[in-house]
Each structure stands twice: as C-alpha cells, then as structure tokens.
C-alpha cells in the first residue's frame, strides 16, 4: 500500500485499469474476425501522430488519435476491397507511419530519443492529470461502444453476409470497430507502449477463450484478466523497479500459459460430468428479421475457438 501514497502511482493504477478494460474489450472482436495484429499495425501509424504532436507543440495523444482514426479507416477500406494488393498497401501504410513518425520526432525542437521511447514502450509513471482525463474520456467511449453494440459487432465479426441480410449496417459498423481499435491504441500507448499494445488486446482474449464457452463470457473474462495483469504489472514494476509495459505483457503471457495448463483437465472433467456437452456456443442474440417479427440465432452458432 506504500505506493498509493504517491499521486503519480495513483494515476498510474487508474490508467492501468482503464487500459485493462478497453484493450480486451476491443480485442475480442479482432480475435473473432482473425485480425489479431491490427492493433500492432495501428501502433505503427500512431507514431506519425506522436511526431506531429511534438512538431506542432500540441498534445501527442490527441494528435495520435486523429492520425490513428484516419489510418484505421484506410485499413478497413483496403480490407473490404479484398484485392490481392491489399497486403502490400497495408505494409506500406504501417512502415510509412513508423518512418514518418521517427522523422517528425527527429526534426522536432521539443522531442528527443527519450520522449519517443516513452511512447514506444510506455511510461505509465509520467501520466499527468490531463493525460489521465484524456485516457478516461477515450476509454469510456470505447467501453460504451464495445458493450453497447455487442450484438451488432459480434454479428459482423461472425458472418458479414448474414449480418448484411438481416439489415445491419455492416460497412458502418466495420468502420466504427476500426475507429475503436485506433482509439484503444492511443489510450494504451502511455501504459504499455505502441510496440506492445497489440499484445494486451489479444493475449487476455486468447487466455480467456481456453476456459470460457460463449462470447459474452469470453469478453467478460478477458476484461477481468486485462485489469488483473495491468494492476499487478504496475505494482510489480514499482517493487522491482522495472518498466511497467513489458511487465504487464509478460504477466498476460504467463496467465495464458497457466490457463492453458488448467484448461485441458477442466475440459476432460466437464466431459466426464456432462458427456453430451457440445462445443462453445454464442450467447449473444443477433438481430434478425423474420416474417413474423424478430427472431434469434440458434445457440449452435458457435464462437470461434
């Protein structure tokens, strides 16, 4: 409890909790649609926003939000076209964003290598009250969208064609999900860094999937794991005097390994107790239109393992 006597540690823990909630809340959709590395790509683009913030002497966080949103929309447009040159276009976007960010930081009068390092690897102990307010506003927006539109977002991640025929605005929701992923990257960059943010979006979800059997349970468990590893990572880094970003990510990977070791025996025991238990199911009711009104998707619409 000694660390809670310091204001900077209180801000660090609050920021860690907010990131621990938002990163898995968005990551569960990216994992569901097999875009686990999307956060990593957006992190590359965010460097341009950080560089512009230093160059124009404005907030690097808000500038990174703007640049990431534009980059995420471009990524979604490239993905939706589905042509063979899409991978090349995305690669140029990712590496161009990183190169442009480094160039802008190098010509900035205010920023040095230390400033860039704090955004690449995270610097949670330097989170200011204004930074914390920005993180709280952005995190609240992400949580409201990812939980409030859970049915619709799950529908487009599970089967876009099915979602389209039921009247769901697929393109709009795809763009919204991309924007939320971009916002999450900027929220997390001060906590775990742009190079590690994708891990916090993916690893807790992958760990939760080993024990849960429905989408709702996976999202809830992933958020719980995210909060747990974020808080323990900050507390452990304070005690051991090590960077908090890598500590948080390594704890998440350790949790994945532990849950993986536990999942096998639990699954075998569950099968012995209830041998007729089927595969993981979707417990999110998808909006669908039928002749006699609304209908629900059968429980057999499975969650991707």
Buried (B, 14 or more C-beta within 10 A) or exposed (E): EEBEEEEEBEBBBBBBBBBBBBBBBBBBBBBBBEBBBBBBBBBBBBBBBBBBBBBEEEBBBBBBBBBBBBBBBBBBBBBEEEEEEBEEBBEEBBEBBBEBBBBBBEEBEEBEEEBBEBBBBBBBBEBEEEBBEBBBEBBEBBBEBBBEBBBBBBBBBBBBEBBBEBEBEBBEBBBBBBBBBBBBBBBBBBBBBBBBBBBBBBBBBBBBBBBBBBBBBBBBBBBBBBBBBBBBBBBBBBEEEEBBBBBBBBBBBBBBEEBEEEBEEEBEEEEEEEEEEEEBBBBBBBBBEEEEEEBEBEEEBBBBE
